[in-house]
Amino acid sequence: MNKAITTLLFTLLVLVFASHARCEDNDLAKLFADKKIVGTIILSELNGPKRYVYNERRANRPFVPASTFKILNTLIALETGAVTEKDVIKWDGKDKGLAAWNRDQTLETAFNSSCVWFYQELARRIGTAGYEAYFNRVKYGTGKPTPELTTFWLEGDLKISAVEQVEFLKKVYTEKLPFRHTSYVTLKRIMTVERTPEYAIRAKTGWAQRISPQIGWYVGYVECGGKVWFFATNMDIAKSDDARFRQQITLDALKIKGII
């Protein structure tokens, strides 16, 4: 084998191993290993090449979005007039399983508490045809509001990967989807979970409890120092206590990478 071919093969091997290292980031892998969690995380810069990933294969695997779908669902509901920012939808007086759900709800309170019954009511108002029309335009995951109108994002055919979540969120941030500016303004306001002098985090949790294994999500973005970073974390939830790791792993990852 001549020297030129040997050099070429060596270079290709270096590139392969470097690519693998980027996909299986050791710092991020340790966060999951320390907590014995099976999952994936992506951190991706808005205007730049930087991208950190743990478990690339899983990052490309679609799962039901659970309450992270409330991000798109909110935009669709506002756009179709199914609800306005100030509307109050009355609680029917029946126990919904959580104290925060057992009350009248606005869009903001329902989003922040992941109130299922509120968004199920919005689904009835939007209808299957309404969702299909927007899925055709937005290209969100599998784009299937089936088989049941009020549960398709919890245990149905709608599925989305972590990679797709990040690309969707970038379009939300840059307002490149077919929604009015006012709808984006409302969404971004109610998505705000933390604001400090240094950074702001806008995000949504999700927890698909009706499937096995249960899937937990945390997706959103961070604005810090003039830069914007997007993140999508999902994981298997073996026991209820694991759910707290959705945010914890994500925030630790953002800190480890010097983003916040």
Backbone hydrogen bonds in HBPLUS format (Angstrom, degrees):
<---DONOR---> <-ACCEPTOR-->    atom                        ^
c    i                          cat <-CA-CA->   ^        H-A-AA   ^      H-
h    n   atom  resd res      DA  || num        DHA   H-A  angle D-A-AA Bond
n    s   type  num  typ     dist DA aas  dist angle  dist       angle   num
A0006-THR N   A0002-ASN O   3.05 MM   4  6.32 163.3  2.08 155.0 160.4     1
A0007-THR N   A0003-LYS O   2.91 MM   4  6.09 159.9  1.95 150.4 155.4     2
A0008-LEU N   A0004-ALA O   2.98 MM   4  6.20 153.6  2.05 142.7 150.1     3
A0009-LEU N   A0005-ILE O   2.90 MM   4  6.16 164.6  1.92 156.2 159.2     4
A0010-PHE N   A0006-THR O   2.99 MM   4  6.18 158.7  2.04 148.4 154.4     5
A0011-THR N   A0007-THR O   2.98 MM   4  6.17 157.1  2.03 146.5 152.6     6
A0012-LEU N   A0008-LEU O   2.96 MM   4  6.25 156.7  2.01 150.2 156.5     7
A0013-LEU N   A0009-LEU O   2.97 MM   4  6.20 156.8  2.02 148.3 154.4     8
A0014-VAL N   A0010-PHE O   3.00 MM   4  6.26 156.7  2.05 149.1 155.2     9
A0015-LEU N   A0011-THR O   3.01 MM   4  6.28 157.7  2.06 148.1 154.0    10
A0016-VAL N   A0012-LEU O   2.92 MM   4  6.18 155.8  1.98 148.8 155.5    11
A0017-PHE N   A0013-LEU O   2.95 MM   4  6.19 169.5  1.96 154.7 156.8    12
A0018-ALA N   A0014-VAL O   2.85 MM   4  5.97 153.2  1.92 146.7 155.1    13
A0019-SER N   A0015-LEU O   2.87 MM   4  6.00 157.6  1.92 145.7 151.6    14
A0020-HIS N   A0016-VAL O   2.95 MM   4  6.22 159.5  1.99 148.7 154.5    15
A0021-ALA N   A0017-PHE O   2.91 MM   4  6.09 151.8  1.99 142.9 150.7    16
A0022-ARG N   A0018-ALA O   3.03 MM   4  6.33 149.2  2.12 145.2 153.0    17
A0023-CYS N   A0019-SER O   3.05 MM   4  6.36 153.4  2.12 147.5 154.9    18
A0024-GLU N   A0020-HIS O   2.86 MM   4  6.04 159.0  1.90 154.5 159.9    19
A0025-ASP N   A0053-VAL O   3.16 MM  28  6.04 174.7  2.16 157.3 155.9    20
A0029-ALA N   A0025-ASP O   2.83 MM   4  6.00 156.5  1.88 153.3 161.3    21
A0030-LYS N   A0026-ASN O   3.05 MM   4  6.17 151.8  2.13 145.0 150.4    22
A0031-LEU N   A0028-LEU O   3.13 MM   3  5.31 127.0  2.42  99.8 112.9    23
A0033-ALA N   A0029-ALA O   2.93 MM   4  6.18 164.9  1.95 153.7 158.7    24
A0034-ASP N   A0030-LYS O   2.83 MM   4  5.79 165.8  1.85 151.0 154.0    25
A0035-LYS N   A0032-PHE O   3.21 MM   3  5.41 131.4  2.46  99.2 111.4    26
A0037-ILE N   A0032-PHE O   2.94 MM   5  5.00 171.8  1.95 143.8 145.9    27
A0036-LYS N   A0033-ALA O   3.07 MM   3  4.82 156.0  2.12  98.9 106.4    28
A0236-ASP N   A0038-VAL O   2.87 MM 198  5.67 159.8  1.91 166.5 172.7    29
A0040-THR N   A0234-ASN O   2.88 MM 194  5.60 153.6  1.95 163.2 167.4    30
A0234-ASN N   A0040-THR O   3.12 MM 194  5.60 156.6  2.17 143.5 149.8    31
A0041-ILE N   A0054-TYR O   3.38 MM  13  5.44 155.4  2.44 135.7 140.3    32
A0054-TYR N   A0041-ILE O   3.02 MM  13  5.44 155.6  2.08 154.8 158.5    33
A0042-ILE N   A0232-ALA O   3.01 MM 190  5.37 140.5  2.17 135.9 148.1    34
A0232-ALA N   A0042-ILE O   3.13 MM 190  5.37 144.3  2.26 141.1 147.8    35
A0043-LEU N   A0052-TYR O   2.86 MM   9  5.08 156.9  1.92 151.9 156.3    36
A0052-TYR N   A0043-LEU O   2.83 MM   9  5.08 160.0  1.87 148.4 155.3    37
A0044-SER N   A0230-PHE O   2.84 MM 186  5.14 160.1  1.88 147.4 153.3    38
A0230-PHE N   A0044-SER O   2.79 MM 186  5.14 171.8  1.79 148.5 150.5    39
A0045-GLU N   A0050-LYS O   3.13 MM   5  5.61 176.6  2.14 158.5 157.6    40
A0046-LEU N   A0228-VAL O   2.91 MM 182  5.55 152.2  1.98 170.2 164.6    41
A0059-ALA N   A0055-ASN O   2.96 MM   4  6.22 151.5  2.04 149.2 158.5    42
A0060-ASN N   A0057-ARG O   3.25 MM   3  5.52 146.4  2.37 102.1 111.0    43
A0061-ARG N   A0058-ARG O   2.88 MM   3  4.90 159.9  1.92 107.4 114.1    44
A0163-VAL N   A0059-ALA O   3.03 MM 104  5.74 158.2  2.08 158.6 152.4    45
A0063-PHE N   A0160-ILE O   2.97 MM  97  5.35 165.8  1.99 123.3 121.5    46
A0160-ILE N   A0063-PHE O   2.76 MM  97  5.35 158.7  1.81 142.5 142.6    47
A0068-THR N   A0065-PRO O   3.11 MM   3  5.46 149.6  2.21 140.6 136.1    48
A0066-ALA N   A0153-TRP O   2.85 MM  87  5.27 134.6  2.05 172.4 162.6    49
A0069-PHE N   A0066-ALA O   3.11 MM   3  6.04 164.5  2.14 124.3 128.7    50
A0070-LYS N   A0067-SER O   2.99 MM   3  5.37 158.4  2.03 108.1 115.1    51
A0071-ILE N   A0068-THR O   3.21 MM   3  5.99 167.8  2.23 117.6 120.8    52
A0073-ASN N   A0069-PHE O   2.77 MM   4  5.89 170.3  1.78 161.5 163.5    53
A0074-THR N   A0070-LYS O   2.88 MM   4  5.59 149.2  1.97 129.8 135.9    54
A0076-ILE N   A0072-LEU O   2.94 MM   4  6.25 164.1  1.97 160.1 164.4    55
A0077-ALA N   A0073-ASN O   2.87 MM   4  6.00 161.0  1.90 146.9 152.7    56
A0078-LEU N   A0074-THR O   2.95 MM   4  6.13 162.4  1.99 151.8 156.1    57
A0079-GLU N   A0075-LEU O   2.94 MM   4  6.05 159.2  1.98 146.3 152.7    58
A0080-THR N   A0076-ILE O   2.90 MM   4  6.01 155.1  1.96 152.5 158.2    59
A0082-ALA N   A0077-ALA O   2.93 MM   5  4.88 128.6  2.20 147.1 153.0    60
A0081-GLY N   A0078-LEU O   3.35 MM   3  5.22 146.0  2.48  93.6 103.2    61
A0087-ASP N   A0084-THR O   3.31 MM   3  5.30 150.0  2.41 101.0 109.3    62
A0089-ILE N   A0105-GLN O   2.86 MM  16  5.42 166.7  1.88 161.2 162.2    63
A0105-GLN N   A0089-ILE O   3.03 MM  16  5.42 168.9  2.04 151.9 153.3    64
A0101-TRP N   A0098-LEU O   3.01 MM   3  5.35 145.7  2.13 107.0 117.2    65
A0102-ASN N   A0099-ALA O   3.13 MM   3  5.19 140.4  2.29  99.9 111.1    66
A0110-ALA N   A0106-THR O   2.94 MM   4  5.98 162.9  1.97 153.4 158.7    67
A0111-PHE N   A0107-LEU O   2.96 MM   4  6.01 152.8  2.04 142.7 150.2    68
A0112-ASN N   A0108-GLU O   3.01 MM   4  6.14 169.5  2.03 152.9 155.7    69
A0113-SER N   A0109-THR O   3.03 MM   4  6.08 145.3  2.15 141.0 149.5    70
A0115-CYS N   A0110-ALA O   2.88 MM   5  4.72 157.7  1.93 137.6 143.6    71
A0114-SER N   A0111-PHE O   3.29 MM   3  5.07 156.1  2.35  97.3 104.2    72
A0119-TYR N   A0115-CYS O   3.47 MM   4  6.80 167.0  2.49 150.8 153.1    73
A0120-GLN N   A0116-VAL O   2.89 MM   4  6.11 140.7  2.05 150.9 163.6    74
A0121-GLU N   A0117-TRP O   3.04 MM   4  6.25 145.6  2.16 140.0 147.9    75
A0122-LEU N   A0118-PHE O   3.08 MM   4  6.51 149.6  2.18 141.7 150.5    76
A0123-ALA N   A0119-TYR O   2.94 MM   4  6.12 147.4  2.05 135.6 144.3    77
A0124-ARG N   A0120-GLN O   3.12 MM   4  6.45 150.3  2.21 142.3 148.8    78
A0125-ARG N   A0121-GLU O   3.17 MM   4  6.48 150.8  2.26 143.4 151.1    79
A0125-ARG N   A0122-LEU O   3.07 MM   3  5.02 116.0  2.50  92.8 108.5    80
A0126-ILE N   A0122-LEU O   2.84 MM   4  6.12 149.9  1.93 151.6 160.5    81
A0127-GLY N   A0123-ALA O   2.84 MM   4  5.87 172.2  1.84 155.0 157.6    82
A0131-TYR N   A0127-GLY O   3.12 MM   4  6.51 157.7  2.17 153.2 158.4    83
A0132-GLU N   A0128-THR O   2.93 MM   4  6.17 167.5  1.94 156.8 160.6    84
A0133-ALA N   A0129-ALA O   3.02 MM   4  6.14 153.5  2.09 144.2 150.4    85
A0134-TYR N   A0130-GLY O   3.32 MM   4  6.61 155.7  2.38 143.0 148.3    86
A0135-PHE N   A0131-TYR O   2.77 MM   4  5.99 161.1  1.80 160.7 167.2    87
A0136-ASN N   A0132-GLU O   3.04 MM   4  6.13 153.1  2.12 144.3 150.1    88
A0137-ARG N   A0134-TYR O   3.02 MM   3  5.05 130.8  2.27  96.4 110.1    89
A0138-VAL N   A0134-TYR O   2.74 MM   4  5.85 155.5  1.79 158.8 166.1    90
A0139-LYS N   A0135-PHE O   2.93 MM   4  5.37 157.4  1.98 136.7 142.4    91
A0143-GLY N   A0140-TYR O   2.98 MM   3  5.42 124.1  2.30 149.3 148.1    92
A0142-THR N   A0159-LYS O   2.86 MM  17  5.48 147.1  1.96 154.3 164.3    93
A0157-ASP N   A0146-THR O   2.80 MM  11  5.56 177.5  1.80 153.5 152.7    94
A0151-THR N   A0148-GLU O   3.26 MM   3  5.51 165.0  2.28 111.2 115.7    95
A0152-PHE N   A0148-GLU O   3.05 MM   4  5.49 121.6  2.41 161.7 162.9    96
A0154-LEU N   A0151-THR O   2.90 MM   3  5.17 153.1  1.98 113.2 122.2    97
A0155-GLU N   A0151-THR O   3.04 MM   4  6.13 161.5  2.08 176.0 177.4    98
A0165-GLN N   A0161-SER O   2.88 MM   4  6.16 148.9  1.97 145.5 154.9    99
A0166-VAL N   A0162-ALA O   3.12 MM   4  6.38 159.3  2.16 150.8 154.0   100
A0167-GLU N   A0163-VAL O   3.21 MM   4  6.53 162.1  2.24 148.0 152.5   101
A0168-PHE N   A0164-GLU O   2.88 MM   4  6.02 157.2  1.93 150.4 156.9   102
A0169-LEU N   A0165-GLN O   2.90 MM   4  6.13 161.6  1.94 152.0 156.8   103
A0170-LYS N   A0166-VAL O   3.01 MM   4  6.26 149.6  2.10 147.9 155.8   104
A0171-LYS N   A0167-GLU O   3.30 MM   4  6.55 147.8  2.41 138.9 146.3   105
A0171-LYS N   A0168-PHE O   3.06 MM   3  5.23 122.1  2.41  98.9 113.2   106
A0172-VAL N   A0168-PHE O   2.97 MM   4  6.37 144.6  2.10 145.0 156.1   107
A0173-TYR N   A0169-LEU O   2.86 MM   4  6.10 166.2  1.88 152.9 155.8   108
A0174-THR N   A0170-LYS O   3.02 MM   4  6.18 159.9  2.06 143.7 148.9   109
A0175-GLU N   A0171-LYS O   2.90 MM   4  5.66 105.4  2.47 128.3 143.6   110
A0176-LYS N   A0171-LYS O   2.90 MM   5  5.03 161.5  1.93 144.0 149.6   111
A0175-GLU N   A0172-VAL O   3.12 MM   3  4.91 151.9  2.20  98.0 106.4   112
A0179-PHE N   A0177-LEU O   2.74 MM   2  5.74 138.3  1.91 112.3  98.7   113
A0183-SER N   A0180-ARG O   3.04 MM   3  5.34 129.2  2.30 103.6 116.4   114
A0184-TYR N   A0180-ARG O   3.28 MM   4  6.75 154.6  2.35 150.5 157.0   115
A0185-VAL N   A0181-HIS O   2.98 MM   4  6.28 157.2  2.03 152.8 159.5   116
A0186-THR N   A0182-THR O   3.09 MM   4  6.32 161.0  2.13 145.0 148.9   117
A0187-LEU N   A0183-SER O   3.00 MM   4  6.20 167.7  2.01 150.0 153.7   118
A0188-LYS N   A0184-TYR O   2.85 MM   4  6.01 174.2  1.86 159.3 160.6   119
A0189-ARG N   A0185-VAL O   3.09 MM   4  6.21 146.7  2.20 142.0 150.8   120
A0190-ILE N   A0186-THR O   3.11 MM   4  6.40 164.1  2.13 156.2 159.2   121
A0191-MET N   A0187-LEU O   2.91 MM   4  6.04 131.8  2.15 148.2 162.4   122
A0192-THR N   A0189-ARG O   3.36 MM   3  5.64 160.2  2.40 104.9 110.6   123
A0203-ALA N   A0191-MET O   2.94 MM  12  5.49 145.4  2.07 151.3 142.2   124
A0193-VAL N   A0201-ILE O   2.90 MM   8  5.83 163.0  1.93 153.1 158.8   125
A0194-GLU N   A0201-ILE O   3.42 MM   7  5.19 156.7  2.48 141.5 139.6   126
A0201-ILE N   A0194-GLU O   2.78 MM   7  5.19 165.1  1.80 155.3 158.8   127
A0196-THR N   A0199-TYR O   2.79 MM   3  5.32 174.2  1.79 171.6 173.3   128
A0200-ALA N   A0223-GLU O   3.00 MM  23  5.28 147.3  2.11 141.4 151.5   129
A0223-GLU N   A0200-ALA O   2.92 MM  23  5.28 162.8  1.95 154.0 159.6   130
A0202-ARG N   A0221-TYR O   3.00 MM  19  5.56 168.8  2.02 165.5 169.0   131
A0221-TYR N   A0202-ARG O   2.85 MM  19  5.56 154.9  1.91 156.8 165.0   132
A0204-LYS N   A0219-VAL O   2.82 MM  15  5.59 150.0  1.91 160.5 170.4   133
A0219-VAL N   A0204-LYS O   3.07 MM  15  5.59 167.9  2.08 151.9 153.6   134
A0206-GLY N   A0217-TRP O   3.07 MM  11  4.61 140.7  2.23 126.2 119.5   135
A0217-TRP N   A0206-GLY O   2.72 MM  11  4.61 159.6  1.76 139.3 137.4   136
A0208-ALA N   A0215-ILE O   2.75 MM   7  5.09 158.4  1.79 159.5 160.7   137
A0215-ILE N   A0208-ALA O   3.25 MM   7  5.09 146.7  2.37 128.9 135.3   138
A0237-ILE N   A0214-GLN O   2.81 MM  23  5.16 160.1  1.85 137.7 139.9   139
A0216-GLY N   A0235-MET O   2.82 MM  19  5.24 167.0  1.83 156.4 161.0   140
A0235-MET N   A0216-GLY O   2.93 MM  19  5.24 143.6  2.07 142.4 150.2   141
A0218-TYR N   A0233-THR O   2.91 MM  15  5.16 138.9  2.08 147.8 149.0   142
A0233-THR N   A0218-TYR O   2.90 MM  15  5.16 154.6  1.96 141.9 150.2   143
A0220-GLY N   A0231-PHE O   3.06 MM  11  5.55 157.5  2.11 151.6 150.3   144
A0231-PHE N   A0220-GLY O   2.92 MM  11  5.55 166.2  1.94 148.7 148.7   145
A0222-VAL N   A0229-TRP O   2.72 MM   7  5.20 156.5  1.78 153.6 162.0   146
A0229-TRP N   A0222-VAL O   2.91 MM   7  5.20 158.4  1.96 148.8 155.4   147
A0224-CYS N   A0227-LYS O   2.87 MM   3  5.37 164.2  1.90 155.3 160.4   148
A0227-LYS N   A0224-CYS O   2.93 MM   3  5.37 162.6  1.96 118.9 124.2   149
A0242-ASP N   A0239-LYS O   2.86 MM   3  5.62 154.7  1.92 124.4 131.9   150
A0243-ALA N   A0240-SER O   3.08 MM   3  5.77 158.7  2.13 119.0 124.5   151
A0245-PHE N   A0242-ASP O   2.92 MM   3  5.63 155.3  1.98 121.7 129.0   152
A0246-ARG N   A0243-ALA O   3.19 MM   3  5.85 166.2  2.21 117.3 121.3   153
A0248-GLN N   A0244-ARG O   3.33 MM   4  6.47 169.0  2.34 147.4 149.5   154
A0249-ILE N   A0245-PHE O   2.93 MM   4  5.49 165.5  1.95 133.6 138.5   155
A0251-LEU N   A0247-GLN O   2.85 MM   4  6.03 169.7  1.86 161.1 163.2   156
A0252-ASP N   A0248-GLN O   2.93 MM   4  6.05 161.2  1.96 150.2 156.1   157
A0253-ALA N   A0249-ILE O   2.90 MM   4  6.03 152.0  1.98 144.9 152.7   158
A0254-LEU N   A0250-THR O   2.97 MM   4  6.27 156.2  2.03 149.8 155.9   159
A0255-LYS N   A0251-LEU O   3.04 MM   4  6.28 147.8  2.15 143.8 152.4   160
A0256-ILE N   A0252-ASP O   2.85 MM   4  6.04 162.4  1.88 152.3 157.2   161
A0257-LYS N   A0253-ALA O   3.06 MM   4  6.18 154.9  2.13 148.0 153.5   162
A0259-ILE N   A0254-LEU O   2.84 MM   5  5.17 147.5  1.94 170.2 170.5   163
A0260-ILE N   A0254-LEU O   3.36 MM   6  5.86 151.7  2.45 120.1 121.9   164
A0258-GLY N   A0255-LYS O   2.98 MM   3  5.03 159.5  2.02 106.4 111.8   165
